[in-house]
Amino acid sequence: MSTFNSVLGEPVMGLDQRIIAVLEDTHLDSLTIKQIAQSLDLDERSLVRAIKPDQDLRSLLKIYPGRSADGELLLTTKKKFYRTASLTYQLADLFASHRISLDDVV
């Protein structure tokens, strides 16, 4: 999904790749939708509209089992979750009976 800049001939990352990069490159385990949108210089609605229909992107993302201090949903990549989440969060995720989906995000 990378395209090339026609002037410089350099790879240009698509939005899906930029979202993954923001989540993978942060020192935090997860980010809110607002934090991701700010990092990408987007508004939250545009970010959610980009994520929802993209099944390939959604297959790489994970809703973190905890919430932010403000009660917001937290997102991470599946790869990062299993690499960095504590055993407590991994077990909570494994045994969760009421999972929140990205479809629940407005």
C-alpha positions, -999 to 999 in steps of 0.1 A, spaced: 0 0 0 30 21 -2 32 45 -32 60 65 -46 65 102 -46 66 110 -82 90 140 -77 115 124 -53 110 87 -61 108 80 -24 82 56 -8 52 74 7 34 55 35 -3 50 32 -26 60 61 -29 24 72 9 21 74 12 54 92 -14 43 118 6 11 125 38 31 127 24 55 153 12 26 174 44 6 171 68 35 175 55 50 207 70 40 241 34 36 254 17 3 253 -14 18 236 -29 51 225 -63 66 224 -80 74 191 -74 111 199 -37 106 204 -34 86 172 -53 112 152 -32 141 167 0 122 157 -13 119 122 -27 155 120 -62 142 115 -95 147 133 -108 117 152 -138 111 129 -115 109 99 -93 84 116 -122 62 126 -137 64 91 -104 53 77 -100 23 101 -136 9 101 -139 -3 65 -102 -15 62 -104 -51 72 -66 -56 66 -58 -28 89 -83 -39 115 -68 -74 115 -36 -58 128 -52 -36 155 -63 -46 190 -84 -27 215 -65 -28 247 -83 -44 276 -79 -13 298 -90 23 294 -72 56 295 -74 78 326 -103 97 308 -121 64 302 -113 64 265 -107 32 244 -70 24 239 -57 9 207 -25 -10 200 -13 -35 174 -18 -72 181 19 -77 176 28 -50 202 1 -62 227 15 -97 229 50 -84 231 45 -57 258 12 -62 277 15 -76 312 4 -111 319 -26 -96 338 -38 -77 307 -32 -107 285 -52 -129 308 -80 -103 311 -81 -102 273 -81 -139 270 -110 -144 293 -130 -113 284 -167 -121 277 -178 -87 265 -153 -75 239 -156 -40 225 -152 -39 188 -140 -11 165 -176 -12 152 -186 2 185 -165 33 180 -185 62 165 
